[in-house]
Amino acid sequence: MTVTRLPSRTARVTSCFTSREGYVCSTDDPDHPTVLYFLDEPVAHKLHAAGRLDIDTTGLVLMTDDGQWSHRITSPRHHCEKTYLVTLESPVADDTAEHFAKGVQLHNEKDLTRPAVLEVITPTEVRLTISEGRYHQVKRMFAAVGNRVVGLHRERIGAIKLDPELAPGEYRPLTEEEIASVGTPSR
């Protein structure tokens, strides 16, 4: 788990980079440890995750006490891109990238997903960029095309990338540029 403190003009914004399974992105959970455990900040109890990860997913989590900033990441209206490194149980099918680019029909949902970008790294490792955040979306997208996710790691939210210099449990301030990038087109 890696956590990053972010300065802000209006609030103490903190970014949490997590690389460890078993921690939840909520402020309080009676059954599991939370990412707040790693924040050595007097205001840690006021922070929330701007885009949660499942307990078995690793990678970038942004922590903040700025609701408007967080909203630009999590609101479906803003289409904030998130990129994941995905490990699959079976080799990815040749037509999966094309299928994802058109949108996928998820089980028990009437609307297709927004178009997504899939980059094949190896037959069982891919990089997926989505611009919405439905419940278990990445796992459900691969299930819809007959595959299963066995490892999931978030690398990027908008233009903010996971900091390779931070070890699990460490955090750092985001730059003003990183903070300002939220809500603007990424890539």
N, C-alpha and C positions, 0 to 999 in steps of 0.2 A: 504494500500500500504506500503510495506516495502522495503527499498533500502539498498544495502550493498556496501561499498567502498572496492575495491580490489587493493592491491599493485601489481606491476609487475616490472620485471627487466627492461623492455623497455618502459613501458607506465603506465599511471594512469588508471588502470582497475577498474571499479566499477560494483558491482552486485546489482541489484534492485530486491528485493523480494516484490511482490505486492499481496495484499489480498483484494483489493477493486475493484469492477466493475466500469466502467465508464471512465477509463483512457486508452489512447492509447499508444502504445509502439513506436511511431515515435518521431522524434525530433521536428517536427512542424506540427500542424494540426489546420486549421482554425475553425473547428466545435467542437472539443473535447479537454479537457485538456490532457496534456501528462505526462508521468511518470517523465520527467525531472523536473517538478514542485517540486518534493519531494527531489531533490538533492541539498544540500547546499554545492556546490562545485564550485570553480572558473572556472573549466573546464567543467562544466555540458553541455555547448553548443557544446562541441566537442565529446560527447558520443553518442553511438547508442546501440540499443538493439541487443544482440546476441541471437536471437530467440524470435520473437514477440508473444504476446498473443492477442486474439480477445478482443474487448472492454468489452464483457460480461464474460470473463474468468478471474479467479483470480490465484494468485500463483507466483511462482518463475520466475523472469526475470533477466537476467544478462546484465549489462550495461558496456560498455568498449569503449576505444578509440584505442584499439589494433586490427587492422583488421585481422591479421593472427590468433590470438587467437579466435576471433569471427568466422572466417571461419571454424575452426575445430569443432565448434558447429553447424553451419548452413549448411555447404556443404553436399549435398546428398552423396558424396563419403565417408564421415567419419562415417556415420550411428550412430551419437551420440544419445544415448537413452534419452528419456524423459518419465517421469511417471506422470500420471494424476489420480486424484480422480474424478470419474465421477458419477453424479447423473442422473438416467434415469427416463423417464416418466412411463415406464412399466417394470415389472420384466424381468430380463435378461433371455433369452432362454437357455435351458440346453446345446445346441450345440454351443453357441456363442464363448466360449474359443477355442474350436477345430477349428471353422471356422476362427477366427482371427489368430490362429497359422499357418494356411495354406496360409494366405493372403486373402484380400477382394477385390472384383471388385467394384471400386467406379464409380458412375455415370459419364459418359462422359470421362472416362480414359481407355486406352487400357491395361495398365499393372496393375497387382494385387499389393496391398500394400505389403511391406515386412512383414514377420511374426511378430506378436505382441503377447505379454503375457497378459492375462486377469486373474485377481484374483477377485473372487466374494466375497464381504464383506457382503452384504445383498441382497435381491432380486432386489433392485433398486439402489444399490451403489456398484461400482466396481472400481478396480485399473487397469489401462491400461498402459503398457509400449510399446512405439513405437520407431522405430529407423530411422525415416525419418520425414519430416515436410511438407507434402503437405497441400494445402489450405484447411482449416477447416477439417483437416483429421479425428480427433476423432469424430466429429459430423457426418461426412459423412460415417465413418465406421459403426456407430450404425444405421444410416438411411438405409444403405445397408442391414442390417439384420432386418429391420422393427421396430426399436426402435428410440426414440428421446432423445437427451441429454438436460436436464433441468438445470444442474449445472456442471461446469468444473473448476478444480483447479489443476494447475501444482505443483507437489511436488518435482520433481527432474529433473536436466539436467546433464547427465553423472553421475559422482560420487558426484556432488554438490547437497545437499539436502536443502530444505527450512528450515531456522533457526527458531525453535519454540520460541526462546527467543526474537525475534524482533517483536515489535508491528507494526501495519500498519503505514507506513510513516517513519519508522526507517531504518537505513542502517549501515553496518559494513564492515570492510575489509575482503576479503576472505584470507584464509591462503595461504602460498606458495604451500602447498600440494594440496589445492583445485584448485588453478590456474594451477598447473602442471598436475592435473588429467584430464584436458580437452584434448581430443584426445586419451585417453587410454581407454581400455575396462572397463566398470563399473559393478557394482553390488557388 
